[in-house]
Amino acid sequence: MTRSSSTPDRASGAAPGSSSGGRTGRPPVTSRAQILAAARAIIDEHGWEKLTIRRLASELGVGPTTLYHHVRDKDDLLIQLLNDHADATVRTPLPEAPRDRIVQAALVIHDSLSSWPWAAEILTTDGFLGRLGESSLEMVEAIVGAAVDHGCTTEQAVVVFRSIWYFTVGEILVRAHSDPRRPAEPELLQGFLSTANPERFPRLAEIGQDWPVISARDTYPWALEAFVDGLLAHARDER
């Protein structure tokens, strides 16, 4: 007589439908570190706009309500991701000289965001900059404080930071969305500015397809120093 499939395996003591090796399938994942890692993987592959609590829960093999033990909503999840990234990347001693402190702090911000460009894009949305954790705020404080130490008013110091912030985020996002193959594959350069009328646009026609090669160079540190010097000089002239 054949034993029914619903009869427990008395020899092993296993429950119906289970194996002697224990639970099968993906176990529930509820740790904050694993949740943030899975969320970051979704962002890296699909973009932060495609990240939802339901999609994340499906990826982890748990119910959406399980995630609410760790995050309130999508915005809270993004803030946790940003602060976790900053905690891991924003660490450096800063020089004493105010001007040099501004430059170094801006380089730290740039390097941190360059290692995860989606963070820069998230931070361009309203409300996110004001919810950053202490690691990120240390660099904001460093720039604003250094500007005041250099002789700027507090209002000017805020303008200095905002100007550097816009410049930095813009540079990161442009590079993130540029074709990284272009400088390395000359055939992709064919036609770049080749139709520029040399009589009307003499300099552009002269540069031609050298433009992408030149613009691919990392000139951020050089441009940043010139930009900071200009901002501080302009603030001094306004006083």
C-alpha positions, 0 to 999 in steps of 0.5 A, spaced: 500 500 500 502 506 498 503 511 503 499 518 502 503 524 501 500 527 507 502 522 512 508 525 516 515 521 515 515 518 522 522 515 521 525 522 520 520 526 524 519 531 518 513 535 517 509 534 511 512 537 505 519 539 508 526 535 507 531 533 512 535 538 511 531 544 514 527 549 511 528 550 503 527 556 499 530 563 501 529 565 508 526 572 510 531 577 510 530 583 515 537 586 517 538 593 516 544 592 512 541 587 507 535 591 506 540 597 504 544 592 500 538 590 496 535 597 495 542 599 493 542 594 488 536 595 485 538 603 484 544 601 481 541 597 476 534 600 474 535 607 477 532 610 484 526 612 481 524 605 480 525 603 487 519 601 491 518 598 498 514 593 494 519 591 489 524 591 495 520 586 499 519 582 493 527 582 491 528 580 499 523 574 499 519 578 505 512 581 505 512 589 505 510 590 512 516 586 514 520 592 511 516 597 515 520 595 521 526 598 519 524 604 514 518 608 514 517 609 507 521 610 500 524 617 502 526 614 509 529 608 505 533 613 501 535 617 506 538 611 510 542 609 504 545 616 503 547 617 510 550 609 510 554 611 504 556 618 507 558 614 513 563 609 509 566 615 504 566 621 508 572 621 512 578 625 512 582 630 516 581 637 513 587 643 513 587 649 517 587 654 512 580 656 510 581 657 503 584 650 503 579 647 507 573 649 503 577 646 497 578 639 501 571 639 503 568 640 496 573 634 494 571 629 499 564 631 497 565 630 490 569 623 491 564 620 495 558 622 490 562 620 484 563 613 487 555 613 487 552 618 482 545 616 484 546 619 490 548 626 487 541 625 483 537 623 489 540 629 493 537 634 487 530 633 489 527 638 494 528 636 502 533 631 502 539 635 503 536 638 510 535 630 512 542 628 511 546 625 517 552 628 521 558 625 516 555 629 510 553 635 515 561 635 517 563 637 510 557 642 509 559 645 516 567 645 514 565 649 508 560 654 511 565 655 517 571 656 513 568 661 508 566 665 515 573 664 517 576 667 511 572 673 512 565 672 509 558 673 512 554 668 514 549 669 508 555 669 503 558 663 506 551 659 504 552 662 497 559 659 497 557 653 499 551 653 494 555 655 489 560 649 490 554 644 491 551 646 484 558 646 481 559 639 484 553 635 483 552 638 475 559 635 474 558 629 477 551 628 473 554 630 466 559 625 467 555 619 470 550 620 463 556 621 458 558 615 454 564 613 457 566 609 451 567 616 447 574 618 448 577 611 447 573 609 441 575 614 435 570 611 431 564 614 436 567 621 435 566 621 427 562 627 425 563 631 432 562 638 430 564 636 423 559 640 420 561 647 424 561 652 419 569 655 420 567 662 418 561 662 423 564 658 428 572 658 427 574 655 434 569 650 434 571 647 427 578 648 429 577 643 435 572 639 432 572 631 434 578 633 439 572 636 444 570 630 447 577 627 448 579 634 452 572 634 456 573 627 458 579 629 462 578 630 470 579 637 471 574 638 477 580 639 482 583 645 477 576 648 476 574 647 483 580 651 486 579 657 481 572 657 482 573 657 490 578 663 489 573 667 485 567 666 490 572 668 496 574 674 492 568 676 490 565 676 497 571 680 499 569 685 494 562 686 496 564 687 503 
